[in-house]
Amino acid sequence: MSFSAPWTIALRGNERSKTEMEQATAEMTPSDGEIDVWKERMHKLLEIESTDNDLIEDLEEEYNGV
């Protein structure tokens, strides 16, 4: 019959929790491909916003007679 000290059992439980946490974190971390897609979408949105701002400025200038 073998004896395990209580702190040994607790350490094993902590290691198991740590491994599960690392795996969950890895599953939630986006891949490089996903990040590239997000960057491309953000770039397109910023281009659209920039174009919209230019159009708004043009309309304001026309309205104000500038």
C-alpha positions as CSV (number, residue, x, y, z in Angstrom):
1,M,0.0,0.0,0.0
2,S,1.4,3.4,-1.0
3,F,1.0,6.6,0.8
4,S,0.5,10.0,-1.0
5,A,1.0,13.1,1.0
6,P,-2.0,15.5,0.8
7,W,0.1,18.2,-0.7
8,T,1.2,15.8,-3.5
9,I,-2.5,15.2,-4.4
10,A,-3.2,19.0,-4.3
11,L,-0.2,19.7,-6.6
12,R,-1.5,17.1,-9.1
13,G,-4.9,18.8,-9.0
14,N,-3.3,22.2,-9.6
15,E,-1.3,20.8,-12.5
16,R,-4.5,19.4,-14.0
17,S,-6.3,22.7,-13.6
18,K,-3.3,24.5,-15.1
19,T,-3.3,22.2,-18.1
20,E,-7.0,22.6,-18.6
21,M,-6.7,26.4,-18.4
22,E,-3.8,26.4,-21.0
23,Q,-5.8,24.3,-23.4
24,A,-8.9,26.5,-23.0
25,T,-6.8,29.6,-23.6
26,A,-5.2,28.0,-26.7
27,E,-8.6,27.2,-28.1
28,M,-9.8,30.8,-27.6
29,T,-6.7,32.3,-29.2
30,P,-7.3,33.2,-32.8
31,S,-5.0,31.7,-35.5
32,D,-2.7,33.9,-37.6
33,G,-5.1,33.4,-40.5
34,E,-8.1,34.7,-38.5
35,I,-6.1,37.7,-37.3
36,D,-5.2,38.5,-41.0
37,V,-8.9,38.4,-41.9
38,W,-9.8,40.7,-39.1
39,K,-7.0,43.1,-40.0
40,E,-8.3,43.2,-43.6
41,R,-11.8,43.8,-42.5
42,M,-10.8,46.6,-40.2
43,H,-8.7,48.2,-43.0
44,K,-11.7,48.1,-45.3
45,L,-13.9,49.6,-42.6
46,L,-11.4,52.4,-42.1
47,E,-11.3,53.1,-45.8
48,I,-15.1,53.3,-45.9
49,E,-15.2,55.6,-42.9
50,S,-12.5,57.8,-44.4
51,T,-14.4,58.0,-47.7
52,D,-17.6,58.8,-45.8
53,N,-15.9,61.6,-43.9
54,D,-14.6,63.1,-47.2
55,L,-18.1,63.0,-48.6
56,I,-19.5,64.6,-45.5
57,E,-16.9,67.4,-45.7
58,D,-17.7,68.0,-49.4
59,L,-21.4,68.2,-48.7
60,E,-20.8,70.6,-45.8
61,E,-18.6,72.8,-48.0
62,E,-21.3,72.8,-50.8
63,Y,-24.0,73.6,-48.2
64,N,-22.0,76.4,-46.7
65,G,-21.0,77.8,-50.1
66,V,-17.3,77.3,-49.6
